[in-house]
Amino acid sequence: MYIIKMSYKYSIFNMLNEYKKNKHLIDAYIKNQPIEGLNDDGLIMGISVGLFSLLFVVSIILFIWALWATIKFWSRLNDVAKVILVISWLVGPPILPLIIVYVGKK
């Protein structure tokens, strides 16, 4: 039996954890305050904050879409798909429940 190792890199919980770790840097950048140890013109920090914001918004949208799809198609799923879906909600990225719902409803 093969064990599938899930990547937690793009989960909402990981992104919130990274935000908590770097909250002071992100808040300082948003407020246009100087950041200690950052000696460039802020381009790299701007790209990383912009990328973080984009990934966070996409993750939230996927999370809401997956939640909506789960609720809407729950009755059309068989028992095995329901179990896999619940497990994917606990450990996977937000795209995984979407895939399971749309594949399992057929």
One Martini backbone bead per residue (centre of mass of N, CA, C, O) as a GRO file, in nm:
protein
  106
    1MET     BB    1   0.097   0.037   0.022
    2TYR     BB    2   0.046   0.368  -0.037
    3ILE     BB    3   0.179   0.678   0.070
    4ILE     BB    4   0.049   0.997   0.084
    5LYS     BB    5   0.210   1.304   0.063
    6MET     BB    6   0.122   1.599   0.185
    7SER     BB    7   0.103   1.937   0.113
    8TYR     BB    8   0.117   2.229   0.339
    9LYS     BB    9   0.204   2.492   0.187
   10TYR     BB   10  -0.114   2.578   0.064
   11SER     BB   11  -0.256   2.625   0.318
   12ILE     BB   12  -0.436   2.824   0.519
   13PHE     BB   13  -0.294   2.758   0.788
   14ASN     BB   14  -0.006   2.822   0.688
   15MET     BB   15  -0.058   3.116   0.606
   16LEU     BB   16  -0.143   3.212   0.889
   17ASN     BB   17   0.121   3.134   1.026
   18GLU     BB   18   0.304   3.320   0.855
   19TYR     BB   19   0.163   3.579   0.936
   20LYS     BB   20   0.222   3.561   1.240
   21LYS     BB   21   0.536   3.559   1.209
   22ASN     BB   22   0.516   3.835   0.993
   23LYS     BB   23   0.338   4.075   1.097
   24HIS     BB   24   0.537   4.314   1.141
   25LEU     BB   25   0.631   4.330   0.844
   26ILE     BB   26   0.358   4.361   0.700
   27ASP     BB   27   0.253   4.607   0.858
   28ALA     BB   28   0.491   4.794   0.792
   29TYR     BB   29   0.453   4.790   0.488
   30ILE     BB   30   0.159   4.892   0.472
   31LYS     BB   31   0.245   5.162   0.650
   32ASN     BB   32   0.526   5.266   0.544
   33GLN     BB   33   0.754   5.150   0.716
   34PRO     BB   34   1.040   5.085   0.845
   35ILE     BB   35   1.268   4.808   0.798
   36GLU     BB   36   1.466   4.614   0.962
   37GLY     BB   37   1.717   4.495   0.735
   38LEU     BB   38   1.605   4.664   0.491
   39ASN     BB   39   1.815   4.775   0.201
   40ASP     BB   40   1.603   4.823   0.001
   41ASP     BB   41   1.324   4.949  -0.191
   42GLY     BB   42   1.093   4.706  -0.146
   43LEU     BB   43   1.051   4.504  -0.380
   44ILE     BB   44   1.063   4.228  -0.245
   45MET     BB   45   0.845   4.283  -0.034
   46GLY     BB   46   0.623   4.354  -0.237
   47ILE     BB   47   0.615   4.082  -0.377
   48SER     BB   48   0.561   3.905  -0.126
   49VAL     BB   49   0.301   4.047  -0.035
   50GLY     BB   50   0.149   4.014  -0.301
   51LEU     BB   51   0.168   3.704  -0.314
   52PHE     BB   52   0.037   3.648  -0.045
   53SER     BB   53  -0.232   3.788  -0.106
   54LEU     BB   54  -0.308   3.621  -0.353
   55LEU     BB   55  -0.298   3.338  -0.218
   56PHE     BB   56  -0.503   3.402   0.003
   57VAL     BB   57  -0.745   3.471  -0.179
   58VAL     BB   58  -0.749   3.204  -0.335
   59SER     BB   59  -0.786   3.022  -0.086
   60ILE     BB   60  -1.054   3.142   0.007
   61ILE     BB   61  -1.213   3.085  -0.250
   62LEU     BB   62  -1.166   2.776  -0.249
   63PHE     BB   63  -1.290   2.726   0.029
   64ILE     BB   64  -1.577   2.830  -0.036
   65TRP     BB   65  -1.629   2.648  -0.280
   66ALA     BB   66  -1.587   2.377  -0.131
   67LEU     BB   67  -1.809   2.420   0.077
   68TRP     BB   68  -2.042   2.451  -0.120
   69ALA     BB   69  -2.003   2.178  -0.270
   70THR     BB   70  -2.034   1.997  -0.025
   71ILE     BB   71  -2.322   2.080   0.052
   72LYS     BB   72  -2.465   2.033  -0.224
   73PHE     BB   73  -2.326   1.719  -0.285
   74TRP     BB   74  -2.355   1.522  -0.039
   75SER     BB   75  -2.603   1.334  -0.131
   76ARG     BB   76  -2.436   1.226  -0.404
   77LEU     BB   77  -2.246   1.077  -0.226
   78ASN     BB   78  -2.066   0.833  -0.126
   79ASP     BB   79  -1.920   0.696   0.150
   80VAL     BB   80  -1.625   0.705   0.056
   81ALA     BB   81  -1.622   1.003  -0.034
   82LYS     BB   82  -1.695   1.120   0.245
   83VAL     BB   83  -1.445   1.025   0.397
   84ILE     BB   84  -1.233   1.157   0.212
   85LEU     BB   85  -1.343   1.444   0.244
   86VAL     BB   86  -1.300   1.479   0.547
   87ILE     BB   87  -0.995   1.429   0.538
   88SER     BB   88  -0.929   1.662   0.335
   89TRP     BB   89  -1.022   1.892   0.525
   90LEU     BB   90  -0.793   1.835   0.745
   91VAL     BB   91  -0.509   1.801   0.538
   92GLY     BB   92  -0.570   1.974   0.291
   93PRO     BB   93  -0.608   2.152   0.039
   94PRO     BB   94  -0.874   2.329  -0.109
   95ILE     BB   95  -0.869   2.155  -0.381
   96LEU     BB   96  -0.929   1.862  -0.289
   97PRO     BB   97  -1.238   1.873  -0.226
   98LEU     BB   98  -1.319   1.955  -0.511
   99ILE     BB   99  -1.225   1.702  -0.656
  100ILE     BB  100  -1.390   1.497  -0.492
  101VAL     BB  101  -1.672   1.608  -0.549
  102TYR     BB  102  -1.664   1.612  -0.871
  103VAL     BB  103  -1.595   1.306  -0.892
  104GLY     BB  104  -1.807   1.173  -0.680
  105LYS     BB  105  -2.091   1.270  -0.819
  106LYS     BB  106  -2.085   1.060  -1.080
   0.00000   0.00000   0.00000
